[in-house]
């Protein structure tokens, strides 16, 4: 579904990502892990069109999308749930969800998607008329994920969904994501600081360090790798 080929990009100075290549197959959950500053969020910004690449290719469903504006990429089926949630605090939960449904597919499927989102994330149903800025961190993360799902994505990109959450809430978010995948088979590209959980959930994973892919493999291979075990799993 998604193929990143020797991608190089940055913010005007030295490149943040250097010749990064990643593949995400239809229906897969692919995890990207690594230390802070490795370029994980930069990768997501480049895929979603916020940041232009300096070199390399980005192909989505066989189409090179480098020249497709960010707003149009959402209509292709790419949903980006950003780091730090970034909900609209002065809008209600329902208004935030409706903003996610502004894609062609999201408008078409709005009622069906809304029913599913409120079933998967019932806390949002309880607070649908509440201002998003008054929600807890975990509730805001649920809302950000729900807003992404409201667009009827083919690819859901989740950037650090457990960041800043209490362990029990992070566990709940991962459980909900697993349930959503079971029911929809949506393709997921996940950046996550909880490396053990990310690798365990993933069909395939990449380790990004200093802007380069240094390791890749399925969850069994990465979990057994001594470098991953020592640096990320505390073993």
C-alpha positions in Angstrom: 0.0 0.0 0.0 2.7 2.5 1.0 6.3 2.4 -0.2 9.0 4.9 0.9 12.1 4.7 -1.3 15.4 6.3 -0.2 13.6 9.3 1.3 15.8 12.2 2.4 14.3 15.3 4.0 14.8 18.0 6.7 14.0 21.5 7.7 16.6 23.5 5.7 19.7 22.4 7.5 21.3 18.9 7.6 18.9 16.2 6.6 16.8 14.7 9.4 16.0 11.5 7.4 18.7 10.0 5.1 17.7 7.5 2.4 15.0 5.9 4.5 13.1 3.0 2.8 10.0 1.5 4.3 7.2 -0.7 3.0 3.7 -1.1 4.5 1.5 -3.8 3.0 -2.3 -3.7 2.8 -3.9 -4.6 6.2 -0.5 -4.6 8.0 0.4 -2.9 11.2 4.0 -1.6 10.7 5.8 -0.1 13.7 8.7 2.5 13.5 10.6 2.7 16.8 13.8 4.5 17.9 15.1 7.1 20.3 13.9 10.7 20.5 15.2 12.8 17.6 15.6 9.8 15.3 13.3 11.4 12.7 10.1 9.4 13.3 7.7 12.4 13.4 9.5 13.9 10.4 8.8 10.7 8.5 5.1 11.1 9.2 5.0 14.8 8.3 6.6 13.9 4.9 4.2 11.1 4.2 1.2 13.3 5.0 2.6 16.2 2.9 3.3 18.7 5.6 7.1 18.6 4.8 8.4 18.2 1.2 11.1 15.6 0.6 14.5 16.6 -0.7 14.9 13.3 -2.5 13.4 9.9 -2.8 9.9 8.6 -3.6 6.6 8.2 -1.7 4.2 5.8 -3.4 0.7 5.2 -2.1 -1.3 2.4 -3.8 1.2 2.5 -6.6 1.0 6.3 -7.2 3.8 8.7 -6.6 2.3 11.3 -4.3 5.2 13.7 -3.8 3.3 16.4 -5.8 -0.1 15.8 -4.2 -0.9 18.6 -1.7 -1.4 17.6 1.9 -5.1 18.3 1.9 -5.6 16.0 -1.1 -3.6 13.2 0.5 -6.3 12.9 3.1 -8.8 12.3 0.3 -6.6 9.5 -1.0 -7.1 7.7 2.3 -4.1 8.8 4.4 -5.0 9.9 8.0 -2.4 11.3 10.3 -3.0 11.3 14.0 -0.2 13.7 15.2 2.1 13.6 18.2 0.5 15.4 21.1 -3.1 14.8 19.9 -3.7 18.4 18.7 -7.5 18.4 19.1 -9.4 21.6 18.6 -9.9 22.6 22.3 -12.7 25.2 21.7 -14.8 22.7 19.7 -16.9 19.9 21.1 -16.1 16.3 20.8 -18.7 15.9 18.1 -17.4 18.9 16.2 -13.9 17.5 16.3 -15.1 14.2 14.9 -17.1 16.0 12.2 -13.9 17.8 11.1 -12.3 14.5 10.5 -15.1 13.5 8.2 -14.4 16.2 5.6 -12.9 13.8 3.1 -15.0 12.4 0.3 -15.1 9.0 1.9 -15.6 10.5 5.4 -18.7 12.4 4.3 -20.1 9.4 2.5 -19.6 7.1 5.5 -20.2 9.6 8.3 -23.2 8.0 10.1 -21.7 4.5 9.9 -18.3 5.6 11.0 -19.7 7.7 13.9 -21.6 4.7 15.2 -18.4 2.6 15.1 -16.2 5.2 16.7 -18.6 5.8 19.6 -18.9 2.0 20.1 -15.1 1.5 20.1 -14.5 4.6 22.2 -17.6 4.9 24.4 -16.1 7.7 26.6 -16.5 9.9 23.5 -20.2 9.1 23.4 -20.5 10.2 27.0 -18.8 13.5 26.3 -19.9 14.3 22.8 -21.1 17.8 23.7 -18.1 18.6 25.9 -15.4 21.0 24.8 -12.3 19.0 23.7 -10.0 21.2 25.8 -11.7 20.1 29.0 -11.0 16.4 28.3 -8.3 14.4 30.1 -5.2 13.5 28.1 -6.4 9.9 27.5 -9.8 11.2 26.3 -8.1 13.7 24.0 -6.1 10.8 22.5 -9.3 8.8 21.9 -10.7 11.9 20.2 -7.7 12.3 18.0 -7.9 8.6 16.9 -11.6 8.9 16.4 -11.1 12.0 14.3 -8.7 10.1 12.1 -11.1 7.2 11.7 -13.9 9.5 10.8 -12.1 10.2 7.5 -12.5 6.5 6.4 -8.8 6.0 6.0 -7.1 3.3 4.1 -3.9 4.1 6.0 -4.0 5.3 9.6 -0.7 6.9 10.8 -0.5 7.1 14.6 2.4 9.2 16.1 3.1 8.3 19.7 -0.5 7.5 20.8 0.6 6.6 24.3 2.7 9.8 24.9 2.0 11.4 28.2 -0.6 8.9 29.3 -0.8 6.9 32.5 0.1 3.2 31.9 -3.5 2.0 32.3 -4.7 4.5 29.8 -2.0 3.6 27.3 -2.9 -0.1 27.7 -6.5 0.8 27.0 -5.6 2.7 23.8 -3.6 -0.3 22.6 -6.5 -2.6 23.3 -8.9 -0.4 21.4 -6.5 -0.2 18.4 -6.3 -4.0 18.4 -10.1 -4.2 18.4 -10.4 -1.6 15.6 -7.9 -3.5 13.5 -9.7 -6.8 14.0 -13.0 -5.3 12.9 -11.8 -3.1 10.0 -8.4 -4.4 8.8 -7.3 -0.8 8.4 -3.6 -0.5 7.6 -1.7 1.1 10.4 1.7 2.8 10.5 2.7 3.3 14.1 5.4 5.4 15.8 5.5 4.5 19.5 7.7 5.0 22.5 6.4 1.8 24.2 8.7 -0.3 22.1 7.8 -3.7 23.5 4.1 -3.2 22.9 4.7 -1.7 19.4 6.9 -4.6 18.3 4.5 -7.2 19.8 1.5 -5.7 17.9 3.3 -5.2 14.6 3.5 -7.5 11.6 6.7 -5.8 10.7 8.9 -3.1 12.2 11.8 -0.7 11.6 14.3 0.7 14.0 15.2 4.3 13.1 18.3 5.9 14.6 19.9 9.3 13.6 17.7 9.5 10.5 18.5 6.0 9.1 16.9 2.6 9.2 19.4 0.5 11.1 17.2 -2.7 11.6 14.0 -4.2 10.3 12.1 -7.4 10.6 9.0 -9.1 11.9 8.1 -9.0 15.6 9.8 -12.3 16.3 13.1 -11.2 14.6 13.1 -7.8 16.3 12.2 -9.1 19.7 15.1 -11.6 19.5 17.7 -9.1 18.3 20.3 -8.4 20.9 20.6 -4.7 20.0 16.8 -4.2 20.3 16.7 -6.1 23.6 19.5 -4.1 25.2 18.6 -0.6 23.8 14.8 -0.7 23.9 13.5 -3.6 25.9 15.7 -3.3 28.9 17.1 -6.8 28.6 
